[in-house]
Amino acid sequence: MAALDWQGWLTIAVVVATLGLLLWERFTPDKVLAGAALVLMGTGVLAPTQALAGFWNPGVLTVAVLFVLVAALKSTGAIRWIGDWVLGRPRGAFAAQARLVGIASPLSAFINNTPIVAMLTSAIEHWSRRSGIAPSRLLLPMNYATILGGMCTLLGTSTNLIVAGLVHQHGGMPALRMFDPLAVGAVAAVAGGAYLLTLGRWLLPERRSALQQAADTREYVVEMLVEAAGPVAGISIGQARLRRLAGSFLVELVRDGDVHVAVAPEVRLQGGDRLVFVGVTDAVRELRRLPGLRPATEQLFKIDDAGGQRTLVEVVLSPYSPAVGKTLVESAFRSRYNAAVIAVARRGERLRVKPGDAVLQAGDTLLVETDAGFLRRHGGGADFLMASEIDGAARVHRPRALTVLALVGAMILANTVFGIDILLSAVAAAVLALLAGCVRLAELRRSLDLRLIVVIACSFALGAALERSGVAALVAAQLMAWAGADPFWTLVLVYVAAVAFTELVTNNAAAVLMFPIAVAAATQLGVQPMPFVIAIMMGASAGFITPIGYQTNLMVYGPGGYRFTDYVRVGLPLSLVVGVAVLWAIPRFWAF
C-alpha cells in the first residue's frame, strides 16, 4: 500500500464512499456515480475525456440503442405474446416450472431479460389466480432462469455488453462476438436449471402475492353514502376534510354508476354519492363519526374485479422512483400519476397501516386504482420496475409484433453470420423499427432509461481511476498472493469478488470495478486475460442471493410475496452451483 500516491488513496476513498452510498440508498445510483466521476475529474485523477469516456463507449451506446427495440417489443405486444406462449397451459406447478425454465432461459439469451420478466410476471399472476397455485412457486425460478439465459450471449444482459465495451476500450484483446460467452454460459444455465427443477423447487416458499393478500377487502375497505340532506352535500371533498382523515383515505367516488378515481379535492359532493375509503381495520369508526355520511348497506367494491370502469394496476417501485423514501402525500403520488393506492405490500406482507402513512421503499408493490391510460403514460418509465393491469386484456398488434421480432432476428443474424458490429446492427434495427411504426417517439421517451445510462457510463470513470492510479494492480497482486500465484485460484478469487460486488451494488458497476483488477491479475501472471474477462461476465450477472443483486430480482419481490430470506434460501445454493459450473467450464473453453 505504501507504493500508492495521493491519487491512489483518493481513488480508494472515492470507491469506498461510492459503495457506501449505494448501500445506504439515500441517493439514487445515477447521482452517486455521477458525483464520483465529478470528484475524480475535479481532483485531476482523471482528465475530462477519461472521466466521460463511458458515454461514447460502444457497449454503453449499444445498451442505449437497444432501448428502442425493447420499447418496440413492448408497444406492439410482442413481449406479451411471447409471455403467453412461454407459459402456455400447464397442468400443475412442476409442469409450469419446467416450461418456464426450459423456454425463458434460452429466450432471454436473445431478448433483454428485463422486459421478459415484466411480461411473464403478469402472465404468471393471471394464471396463478385461475389455477390456485401460488405465484411464489413460479416467479423466482422464472427470474433466475432468465438471468442464467442472459449470460449466454452479449445481447442477453447489459452486463455482457458493458464488458464487451471495456474489452474494446482496453485494446490488446480480440473483440468479443455475440456467442463468445455461450459455452460457459450454457454450462451455467444447464446446471442452474437442473438445480431449480430439483432441489430448488422444494426450497421455494408458499406465499400469497400482494393482490391475493388484498383480496378480502372487508378488512380495510369501507364504503359510505352521502346523505342528500346532510351537511357535506354540496361542499367540496377538501372542505369536508375527507382528504385529512387519520385512519383512511378516499380512493374513488361512484356517482350515478360512473366511477371517478383519484378524485380531486375540488370535486363537490352530491347526495347518493358512494365513497370508497381504504385504511386500517377500524377506520369505519372514524368514518361513522363524520356528519352527513352513512355506511353503505352493501359493498360493491371488489379488489379482484377490475372490469367495467375500474382499472386496477399492480406496480413495483424502482430505486429511481421519486416516491421512494417518502409517503404518498409527500411524493404527491395521486396527482403525479392520477392514481389512488389501495394497498402496499413489502417483504411478502401487506402493510397493516393506512397506505398514506407508509414510507415507501424500492421493491414495494402497490395496488393502485387509476384510469385506462395509466400504462400508456407510465408503464415504460423508470419509476416502476413493473406495471401490469389486473386482468387486463392482451393488446397485440400482430403485423408490427412480427416486424419487430424479425428485426431482432436480423440484428442477431447480421452480427453472428456476417460479422457486422453489434452496435451498427442494433442501430440499423432500431431505425427500421421507428420507420415501420413499431414504436412511437413518445413511447420511446418513456422507455429510455437515461439514469441507467448515466450509472453505467459514470461507472467507467471508477474503473479507469482504479487502473490509472495503480490500485487495480495492487489489488490484483494481493489476489495473486492469496492464490499462491496460481492462475486458476486467482480466477476463483476474481469470480467470487465479482459475485460479492454484484450482491452489494449494481451488476454493471460490479463488472466495471472488477474489470481492471482482472486484467491486471492476468498481466502480472503472464497469462491470457480472456478467462478472467469471462469470469467477470458470469460473476457480475450471478446476483441470486439478495433482492438487490440483480434488477429483475426486485421485479418479482412484491408480486411473489417474497421475503429477503427466500432469496438467500433459494439463491445461495444456486449461486454455489453456478459458480462451480462456471469455474469448471472457463479453463476448458478459454485456455490460460
C-alpha positions as CSV (number, residue, x, y, z in Angstrom):
1,M,0.0,0.0,0.0
2,A,3.0,2.3,0.5
3,A,3.5,2.4,-3.2
4,L,0.3,4.3,-3.8
5,D,0.5,8.1,-4.2
6,W,-2.3,10.6,-3.2
7,Q,-4.3,9.8,-6.4
8,G,-4.4,6.1,-5.5
9,W,-5.5,6.8,-1.9
10,L,-8.1,9.3,-3.2
11,T,-9.4,6.7,-5.7
12,I,-9.8,4.1,-2.9
13,A,-11.7,6.7,-0.8
14,V,-14.0,7.6,-3.7
15,V,-14.7,3.9,-4.5
16,V,-15.4,3.1,-0.8
17,A,-17.6,6.2,-0.5
18,T,-19.5,5.2,-3.6
19,L,-20.1,1.7,-2.4
20,G,-21.3,3.0,1.0
21,L,-23.7,5.5,-0.6
22,L,-25.1,2.8,-2.9
23,L,-25.7,0.5,0.1
24,W,-27.2,3.4,2.1
25,E,-29.7,4.0,-0.7
26,R,-30.3,7.6,0.4
27,F,-29.4,8.9,-3.1
28,T,-30.2,7.3,-6.4
29,P,-27.3,5.4,-8.1
30,D,-27.1,7.9,-11.0
31,K,-26.4,10.7,-8.6
32,V,-23.9,8.7,-6.6
33,L,-21.9,7.6,-9.7
34,A,-22.1,11.0,-11.4
35,G,-20.8,12.6,-8.2
36,A,-17.9,10.1,-8.0
37,A,-17.0,10.8,-11.7
38,L,-17.0,14.6,-11.0
39,V,-14.8,14.2,-7.9
40,L,-12.2,12.1,-9.9
41,M,-12.3,14.7,-12.7
42,G,-12.2,17.7,-10.5
43,T,-9.3,16.5,-8.5
44,G,-7.2,15.7,-11.5
45,V,-7.2,11.9,-11.0
46,L,-8.8,11.7,-14.5
47,A,-8.9,14.1,-17.4
48,P,-12.4,15.1,-18.5
49,T,-12.1,12.9,-21.6
50,Q,-11.2,9.9,-19.4
51,A,-13.9,10.5,-16.9
52,L,-16.6,10.9,-19.5
53,A,-15.3,8.2,-21.9
54,G,-18.1,5.8,-20.8
55,F,-20.7,7.9,-22.6
56,W,-19.3,7.1,-26.0
57,N,-18.2,3.5,-25.2
58,P,-19.7,1.1,-27.8
59,G,-21.1,-1.1,-25.1
60,V,-23.0,1.8,-23.4
61,L,-24.2,3.1,-26.8
62,T,-25.5,-0.4,-27.7
63,V,-27.4,-0.6,-24.4
64,A,-28.9,2.8,-25.2
65,V,-29.9,1.8,-28.7
66,L,-31.4,-1.4,-27.5
67,F,-34.0,0.6,-25.5
68,V,-35.6,1.4,-28.9
69,L,-36.1,-2.3,-29.7
70,V,-37.3,-3.1,-26.1
71,A,-39.8,-0.2,-26.4
72,A,-41.0,-1.7,-29.8
73,L,-41.3,-5.2,-28.3
74,K,-43.5,-3.7,-25.5
75,S,-45.6,-1.4,-27.6
76,T,-46.5,-3.9,-30.3
77,G,-47.4,-6.5,-27.7
78,A,-44.7,-8.9,-28.9
79,I,-43.4,-9.4,-25.4
80,R,-46.9,-10.2,-24.0
81,W,-47.4,-12.5,-27.0
82,I,-44.1,-14.3,-26.1
83,G,-45.0,-14.4,-22.4
84,D,-48.4,-16.1,-23.1
85,W,-46.6,-18.6,-25.3
86,V,-43.9,-19.4,-22.8
87,L,-46.3,-20.1,-20.0
88,G,-48.8,-22.0,-22.2
89,R,-51.4,-24.1,-20.4
90,P,-49.5,-26.1,-17.8
91,R,-51.4,-28.7,-15.8
92,G,-49.5,-28.2,-12.5
93,A,-46.8,-26.4,-10.6
94,F,-43.9,-28.6,-11.8
95,A,-45.0,-28.5,-15.4
96,A,-45.2,-24.7,-15.2
97,Q,-41.8,-24.5,-13.6
98,A,-40.2,-26.8,-16.2
99,R,-41.8,-24.9,-19.1
100,L,-40.7,-21.5,-17.7
101,V,-37.1,-22.7,-17.0
102,G,-36.8,-24.6,-20.3
103,I,-38.1,-21.8,-22.5
104,A,-37.5,-18.5,-20.7
105,S,-33.8,-19.2,-20.2
106,P,-32.8,-19.6,-23.9
107,L,-35.3,-16.9,-24.9
108,S,-33.6,-14.4,-22.6
109,A,-30.3,-15.0,-24.4
110,F,-31.6,-13.0,-27.4
111,I,-34.0,-10.5,-25.7
112,N,-33.0,-8.5,-22.7
113,N,-34.4,-10.3,-19.6
114,T,-35.9,-7.2,-18.0
115,P,-39.0,-6.9,-20.4
116,I,-39.3,-10.7,-20.4
117,V,-39.6,-10.8,-16.6
118,A,-42.1,-8.0,-16.6
119,M,-44.4,-9.7,-19.1
120,L,-44.0,-13.2,-17.7
121,T,-44.7,-11.9,-14.2
122,S,-48.1,-10.5,-15.4
123,A,-48.9,-13.8,-17.2
124,I,-47.9,-15.9,-14.2
125,E,-50.1,-13.8,-11.9
126,H,-53.1,-14.2,-14.1
127,W,-52.5,-18.0,-14.5
128,S,-52.0,-18.4,-10.7
129,R,-55.3,-16.8,-9.9
130,R,-57.0,-19.2,-12.2
131,S,-55.1,-22.3,-11.1
132,G,-54.9,-21.6,-7.4
133,I,-51.1,-22.3,-7.4
134,A,-49.1,-19.6,-5.5
135,P,-47.1,-17.3,-7.8
136,S,-44.2,-17.7,-5.4
137,R,-43.7,-21.2,-6.7
138,L,-43.1,-19.8,-10.2
139,L,-41.8,-16.3,-10.2
140,L,-38.4,-16.8,-8.6
141,P,-37.5,-19.8,-10.8
142,M,-38.6,-17.9,-13.9
143,N,-36.5,-14.9,-12.8
144,Y,-33.4,-17.0,-12.1
145,A,-33.8,-18.8,-15.5
146,T,-33.8,-15.5,-17.4
147,I,-30.6,-14.4,-15.6
148,L,-28.9,-17.7,-16.5
149,G,-30.0,-17.4,-20.1
150,G,-28.8,-13.8,-20.3
151,M,-25.3,-15.0,-19.5
152,C,-25.1,-16.9,-22.8
153,T,-24.8,-14.0,-25.3
154,L,-23.8,-10.4,-25.5
155,L,-27.5,-9.4,-26.0
156,G,-28.9,-11.3,-23.0
157,T,-27.9,-8.7,-20.4
158,S,-26.4,-5.2,-20.4
159,T,-23.6,-6.6,-18.2
160,N,-22.1,-8.6,-21.1
161,L,-22.4,-5.6,-23.4
162,I,-20.6,-3.4,-20.9
163,V,-17.8,-5.9,-20.5
164,A,-17.5,-6.2,-24.3
165,G,-17.2,-2.4,-24.4
166,L,-14.5,-2.5,-21.8
167,V,-12.6,-5.0,-23.9
168,H,-12.9,-2.8,-26.9
169,Q,-11.8,0.3,-24.9
170,H,-8.8,-1.5,-23.3
171,G,-7.3,-2.8,-26.6
172,G,-4.8,-5.6,-26.9
173,M,-7.6,-8.2,-26.8
174,P,-9.8,-9.6,-29.6
175,A,-13.3,-8.0,-29.7
176,L,-16.0,-10.2,-28.2
177,R,-18.6,-11.6,-30.5
178,M,-22.2,-12.4,-29.9
179,F,-21.8,-16.0,-28.9
180,D,-18.4,-15.9,-27.2
181,P,-19.9,-16.3,-23.7
182,L,-22.2,-19.2,-24.9
183,A,-20.1,-22.2,-24.0
184,V,-19.5,-21.2,-20.4
185,G,-23.0,-19.6,-20.1
186,A,-24.7,-22.7,-21.4
187,V,-22.9,-24.9,-18.8
188,A,-24.0,-22.5,-16.0
189,A,-27.6,-22.3,-17.4
190,V,-28.0,-26.1,-17.6
191,A,-26.5,-26.6,-14.1
192,G,-28.7,-23.8,-12.7
193,G,-31.8,-25.1,-14.5
194,A,-31.3,-28.6,-13.1
195,Y,-31.0,-27.2,-9.6
196,L,-34.1,-25.1,-10.0
197,L,-36.2,-28.1,-11.1
198,T,-34.9,-30.4,-8.4
199,L,-33.7,-29.2,-5.0
200,G,-34.5,-25.6,-5.7
201,R,-38.2,-26.2,-6.2
202,W,-38.5,-27.8,-2.7
203,L,-36.9,-24.7,-1.2
204,L,-39.5,-22.3,-2.7
205,P,-42.0,-20.7,-0.3
206,E,-45.7,-20.9,-0.5
207,R,-46.6,-17.3,-0.3
208,R,-49.5,-15.2,-1.4
209,S,-49.0,-12.2,-3.7
210,A,-49.9,-8.7,-2.8
211,L,-53.1,-9.0,-4.9
212,Q,-54.1,-12.2,-3.1
213,Q,-53.4,-10.7,0.3
214,A,-55.6,-7.8,-0.6
215,A,-58.4,-9.9,-2.0
216,D,-60.5,-9.8,1.2
217,T,-61.4,-6.1,1.1
218,R,-63.7,-6.3,4.1
219,E,-60.7,-5.8,6.4
220,Y,-59.8,-2.3,5.2
221,V,-62.2,-1.0,2.6
222,V,-65.2,1.0,3.8
223,E,-68.0,2.3,1.6
224,M,-70.0,5.3,2.7
225,L,-73.0,7.1,1.2
226,V,-73.5,10.8,1.1
227,E,-76.9,11.8,2.7
228,A,-78.9,14.1,0.4
229,A,-79.8,16.4,3.2
230,G,-76.6,16.1,5.1
231,P,-74.1,18.8,5.9
232,V,-71.5,17.6,3.4
233,A,-73.8,17.5,0.4
234,G,-73.0,20.4,-1.9
235,I,-69.5,21.1,-0.5
236,S,-66.2,20.0,-1.9
237,I,-64.2,17.0,-0.7
238,G,-61.5,19.3,0.6
239,Q,-64.0,21.4,2.6
240,A,-65.5,18.2,4.1
241,R,-61.9,17.3,5.2
242,L,-62.2,13.9,3.6
243,R,-58.5,14.1,2.5
244,R,-57.3,14.6,6.0
245,L,-58.6,11.5,7.8
246,A,-56.3,9.9,10.4
247,G,-57.1,6.2,9.6
248,S,-58.3,6.1,6.0
249,F,-58.3,8.0,2.7
250,L,-60.6,8.4,-0.2
251,V,-59.9,6.1,-3.2
252,E,-62.9,6.6,-5.5
253,L,-66.3,8.2,-5.9
254,V,-69.2,6.5,-7.6
255,R,-71.9,8.8,-8.9
256,D,-74.9,7.6,-11.0
257,G,-73.0,4.4,-11.8
258,D,-69.8,6.3,-13.1
259,V,-66.6,5.5,-11.3
260,H,-64.3,8.5,-10.6
261,V,-60.8,7.6,-9.5
262,A,-58.1,9.8,-7.7
263,V,-60.8,12.4,-7.2
264,A,-59.5,16.0,-6.7
265,P,-60.3,17.9,-3.5
266,E,-62.3,20.5,-5.5
267,V,-65.0,17.9,-6.5
268,R,-68.3,18.8,-4.8
269,L,-70.2,16.0,-3.1
270,Q,-73.8,15.2,-4.0
271,G,-76.5,13.2,-2.2
272,G,-76.3,9.5,-3.1
273,D,-72.6,9.6,-3.9
274,R,-70.8,6.3,-2.9
275,L,-67.4,7.0,-1.4
276,V,-64.8,4.2,-1.1
277,F,-62.2,4.6,1.6
278,V,-59.1,2.5,2.3
279,G,-57.4,2.4,5.6
280,V,-56.7,0.5,8.8
281,T,-59.2,-2.1,10.1
282,D,-61.1,0.1,12.5
283,A,-61.4,3.0,10.0
284,V,-65.2,2.6,10.0
285,R,-65.4,4.0,13.5
286,E,-63.8,7.3,12.3
287,L,-66.0,7.5,9.2
288,R,-69.2,6.9,11.2
289,R,-68.4,10.0,13.3
290,L,-68.5,12.2,10.2
291,P,-71.8,14.0,9.8
292,G,-73.6,13.5,6.6
293,L,-72.2,10.1,5.8
294,R,-73.7,6.7,6.5
295,P,-72.3,3.2,5.8
296,A,-73.5,1.6,2.6
297,T,-75.6,-1.4,3.2
298,E,-73.9,-3.5,0.5
299,Q,-70.2,-3.5,-0.6
300,L,-69.8,-3.2,-4.3
301,F,-66.0,-2.6,-4.5
302,K,-64.1,-5.8,-5.1
303,I,-60.3,-5.9,-5.4
304,D,-60.3,-9.0,-7.8
305,D,-62.8,-7.4,-10.1
306,A,-61.1,-5.0,-12.4
307,G,-63.8,-5.0,-15.1
308,G,-66.0,-2.2,-16.2
309,Q,-64.9,1.3,-15.4
310,R,-62.4,0.4,-12.7
311,T,-58.8,-0.1,-13.7
312,L,-56.6,-1.8,-11.1
313,V,-52.9,-1.8,-11.8
314,E,-50.1,-3.5,-9.8
315,V,-46.8,-1.6,-9.8
316,V,-43.4,-2.3,-8.3
317,L,-41.4,0.7,-7.2
318,S,-37.9,1.1,-8.7
319,P,-34.9,2.5,-6.8
320,Y,-35.3,5.5,-9.2
321,S,-38.9,6.3,-8.2
322,P,-39.4,9.8,-6.8
323,A,-41.8,8.2,-4.2
324,V,-39.0,6.1,-2.6
325,G,-38.2,7.4,0.9
326,K,-41.4,9.4,1.0
327,T,-45.0,8.9,1.9
328,L,-47.7,9.0,-0.7
329,V,-48.6,12.5,0.3
330,E,-45.0,13.8,0.3
331,S,-44.4,12.4,-3.2
332,A,-47.8,13.7,-4.5
333,F,-48.4,10.2,-5.8
334,R,-52.1,10.7,-6.5
335,S,-51.7,13.9,-8.6
336,R,-48.4,12.8,-10.3
337,Y,-49.9,9.5,-11.6
338,N,-53.6,10.2,-11.4
339,A,-53.8,7.0,-9.2
340,A,-55.1,6.1,-5.8
341,V,-53.1,3.5,-3.8
342,I,-55.3,0.8,-2.4
343,A,-52.7,-1.4,-0.7
344,V,-48.9,-1.5,-0.1
345,A,-47.1,-4.8,0.2
346,R,-43.5,-5.2,1.4
347,R,-41.3,-8.3,2.1
348,G,-44.2,-10.6,1.3
349,E,-46.7,-8.9,3.7
350,R,-49.4,-6.3,3.1
351,L,-48.7,-3.3,5.4
352,R,-51.4,-3.0,8.0
353,V,-51.3,0.7,8.1
354,K,-53.0,3.5,6.2
355,P,-51.3,3.4,2.8
356,G,-50.7,7.2,3.0
357,D,-48.7,6.8,6.2
358,A,-46.2,4.3,4.9
359,V,-42.7,5.5,3.9
360,L,-42.2,3.7,0.5
361,Q,-39.2,1.7,-0.3
362,A,-37.7,0.3,-3.6
363,G,-39.4,-3.1,-4.3
364,D,-42.7,-2.2,-2.6
365,T,-45.7,-3.5,-4.5
366,L,-48.6,-1.1,-4.8
367,L,-52.1,-1.8,-5.9
368,V,-53.5,1.3,-7.5
369,E,-56.8,2.3,-8.9
370,T,-56.4,4.6,-11.9
371,D,-57.6,5.4,-15.4
372,A,-57.2,3.3,-18.5
373,G,-54.3,5.4,-19.8
374,F,-52.0,4.7,-16.8
375,L,-50.0,2.0,-18.5
376,R,-49.6,4.1,-21.7
377,R,-48.3,7.0,-19.7
378,H,-46.1,5.3,-17.1
379,G,-45.8,1.6,-18.0
380,G,-42.5,2.1,-19.8
381,G,-41.0,4.7,-17.4
382,A,-38.2,4.3,-15.0
383,D,-40.3,5.0,-11.9
384,F,-41.6,1.4,-11.8
385,L,-39.8,-1.8,-12.3
386,M,-43.0,-3.4,-13.4
387,A,-46.5,-2.2,-14.1
388,S,-49.3,-4.6,-15.1
389,E,-53.1,-4.2,-15.3
390,I,-55.0,-6.7,-13.2
391,D,-56.8,-9.0,-15.7
392,G,-56.0,-6.5,-18.4
393,A,-56.6,-7.9,-21.9
394,A,-53.5,-8.6,-24.0
395,R,-53.0,-6.0,-26.6
396,V,-51.0,-7.4,-29.5
397,H,-50.6,-5.8,-32.9
398,R,-49.6,-8.9,-34.8
399,P,-48.1,-7.4,-38.0
400,R,-46.0,-4.9,-36.1
401,A,-45.1,-7.5,-33.5
402,L,-43.9,-9.9,-36.2
403,T,-42.0,-7.0,-37.8
404,V,-40.0,-6.1,-34.6
405,L,-39.3,-9.8,-33.9
406,A,-38.0,-10.2,-37.5
407,L,-35.8,-7.1,-36.9
408,V,-34.3,-8.5,-33.7
409,G,-33.6,-11.8,-35.6
410,A,-32.0,-9.9,-38.4
411,M,-29.8,-8.0,-36.0
412,I,-28.6,-11.2,-34.4
413,L,-28.0,-12.8,-37.8
414,A,-26.1,-9.8,-39.0
415,N,-23.7,-9.9,-36.1
416,T,-23.2,-13.7,-35.9
417,V,-23.2,-14.7,-39.6
418,F,-22.0,-11.6,-41.4
419,G,-19.7,-10.2,-38.6
420,I,-21.4,-6.8,-38.5
421,D,-20.6,-4.9,-35.3
422,I,-23.3,-5.3,-32.8
423,L,-23.7,-1.5,-32.3
424,L,-24.2,-1.0,-36.1
425,S,-26.7,-3.8,-36.4
426,A,-28.6,-2.6,-33.4
427,V,-28.7,1.0,-34.8
428,A,-30.0,-0.3,-38.1
429,A,-32.7,-2.5,-36.4
430,A,-33.7,0.5,-34.2
431,V,-34.1,2.9,-37.1
432,L,-36.1,0.4,-39.1
433,A,-38.4,-0.2,-36.1
434,L,-39.0,3.5,-35.9
435,L,-39.7,3.8,-39.6
436,A,-42.0,0.8,-39.6
437,G,-44.1,2.5,-36.8
438,C,-43.3,-0.3,-34.3
439,V,-42.7,2.3,-31.6
440,R,-43.7,5.9,-31.4
441,L,-41.3,8.7,-30.2
442,A,-43.5,9.3,-27.1
443,E,-43.3,5.7,-26.1
444,L,-39.5,5.7,-26.8
445,R,-39.0,8.7,-24.5
446,R,-40.8,6.9,-21.7
447,S,-38.9,3.7,-22.2
448,L,-35.4,5.3,-22.5
449,D,-33.8,4.9,-19.0
450,L,-31.3,7.8,-19.1
451,R,-30.5,7.2,-15.4
452,L,-29.3,3.7,-16.1
453,I,-27.1,5.0,-18.9
454,V,-25.6,7.6,-16.5
455,V,-25.0,4.8,-13.9
456,I,-23.2,2.6,-16.5
457,A,-21.2,5.4,-18.2
458,C,-20.1,7.0,-14.9
459,S,-19.0,3.6,-13.6
460,F,-16.4,3.6,-16.3
461,A,-14.7,6.5,-14.5
462,L,-14.2,4.4,-11.4
463,G,-12.8,1.6,-13.5
464,A,-10.4,4.0,-15.3
465,A,-9.3,5.5,-12.0
466,L,-8.6,2.1,-10.4
467,E,-6.4,1.2,-13.4
468,R,-4.6,4.5,-13.9
469,S,-3.9,5.1,-10.2
470,G,-2.3,1.7,-9.7
471,V,-5.0,0.5,-7.3
472,A,-6.1,-2.3,-9.7
473,A,-2.6,-3.6,-10.0
474,L,-2.1,-3.6,-6.2
475,V,-5.4,-5.4,-5.6
476,A,-4.5,-7.9,-8.3
477,A,-1.1,-8.5,-6.7
478,Q,-2.9,-9.2,-3.4
479,L,-5.3,-11.7,-5.0
480,M,-2.3,-13.5,-6.6
481,A,-0.6,-13.6,-3.2
482,W,-3.7,-15.2,-1.6
483,A,-3.9,-17.7,-4.6
484,G,-0.2,-18.6,-4.5
485,A,0.3,-17.1,-8.0
486,D,-1.8,-19.9,-9.4
487,P,-3.9,-18.8,-12.4
488,F,-6.9,-21.0,-11.6
489,W,-7.2,-20.0,-7.9
490,T,-6.7,-16.3,-8.9
491,L,-9.6,-16.8,-11.3
492,V,-11.7,-18.2,-8.5
493,L,-11.0,-15.2,-6.3
494,V,-11.8,-12.8,-9.2
495,Y,-15.1,-14.6,-9.8
496,V,-16.0,-14.6,-6.1
497,A,-15.2,-10.9,-5.8
498,A,-17.4,-10.1,-8.8
499,V,-20.3,-12.0,-7.3
500,A,-19.8,-10.2,-3.9
501,F,-19.8,-6.8,-5.6
502,T,-22.9,-7.7,-7.6
503,E,-24.9,-8.7,-4.5
504,L,-24.0,-5.4,-2.8
505,V,-24.2,-2.9,-5.7
506,T,-25.4,-2.9,-9.3
507,N,-24.3,-5.7,-11.6
508,N,-22.9,-3.2,-14.2
509,A,-20.9,-1.3,-11.6
510,A,-19.5,-4.6,-10.3
511,A,-18.3,-5.5,-13.8
512,V,-16.7,-2.1,-14.4
513,L,-14.9,-2.2,-11.0
514,M,-13.6,-5.7,-11.3
515,F,-12.5,-5.5,-15.0
516,P,-9.2,-3.6,-14.5
517,I,-8.4,-5.8,-11.5
518,A,-8.9,-8.9,-13.5
519,V,-6.9,-7.7,-16.5
520,A,-4.1,-6.6,-14.1
521,A,-4.0,-10.0,-12.5
522,A,-3.7,-11.7,-15.9
523,T,-0.9,-9.4,-16.9
524,Q,1.0,-10.0,-13.7
525,L,0.6,-13.7,-14.0
526,G,1.7,-13.6,-17.7
527,V,-1.4,-15.5,-18.9
528,Q,-4.3,-14.7,-21.3
529,P,-6.8,-12.2,-20.0
530,M,-9.9,-13.7,-21.6
531,P,-10.6,-16.4,-18.9
532,F,-10.7,-13.5,-16.4
533,V,-12.9,-11.4,-18.6
534,I,-15.4,-14.3,-19.0
535,A,-15.3,-14.8,-15.2
536,I,-16.2,-11.1,-14.7
537,M,-19.1,-11.5,-17.2
538,M,-20.5,-14.5,-15.4
539,G,-19.9,-13.3,-11.9
540,A,-21.3,-9.8,-12.4
541,S,-24.6,-11.4,-13.6
542,A,-24.8,-14.1,-10.9
543,G,-26.8,-12.0,-8.5
544,F,-29.1,-14.6,-6.9
545,I,-28.7,-14.2,-3.2
546,T,-30.3,-10.8,-2.5
547,P,-33.2,-8.8,-3.9
548,I,-30.8,-6.0,-5.0
549,G,-28.3,-8.4,-6.6
550,Y,-30.0,-8.1,-10.0
551,Q,-32.7,-5.7,-11.2
552,T,-35.2,-8.4,-12.1
553,N,-34.9,-9.8,-8.5
554,L,-36.7,-6.7,-7.3
555,M,-39.3,-7.0,-10.0
556,V,-40.7,-10.3,-8.7
557,Y,-40.1,-9.4,-5.0
558,G,-43.6,-8.0,-4.3
559,P,-45.7,-9.9,-6.9
560,G,-44.3,-13.2,-5.5
561,G,-44.9,-12.2,-1.9
562,Y,-41.2,-13.0,-1.2
563,R,-39.0,-12.1,1.8
564,F,-35.3,-11.4,1.9
565,T,-34.6,-14.8,3.4
566,D,-36.3,-16.5,0.4
567,Y,-33.6,-15.2,-1.9
568,V,-30.9,-16.5,0.5
569,R,-32.5,-19.9,0.9
570,V,-33.1,-20.5,-2.8
571,G,-30.4,-18.3,-4.3
572,L,-27.3,-19.2,-2.2
573,P,-27.3,-22.9,-3.3
574,L,-28.0,-21.7,-6.9
575,S,-25.0,-19.3,-6.7
576,L,-22.8,-22.1,-5.5
577,V,-24.0,-24.5,-8.3
578,V,-23.5,-21.8,-10.9
579,G,-20.1,-20.8,-9.5
580,V,-18.8,-24.4,-9.6
581,A,-20.1,-24.8,-13.2
582,V,-18.6,-21.5,-14.4
583,L,-15.2,-22.2,-12.8
584,W,-15.2,-25.7,-14.2
585,A,-16.0,-24.6,-17.7
586,I,-13.8,-21.5,-18.1
587,P,-10.4,-23.3,-18.2
588,R,-11.9,-25.8,-20.7
589,F,-13.1,-23.3,-23.2
590,W,-10.7,-20.4,-22.6
591,A,-7.1,-21.5,-22.0
592,F,-4.8,-19.5,-19.7
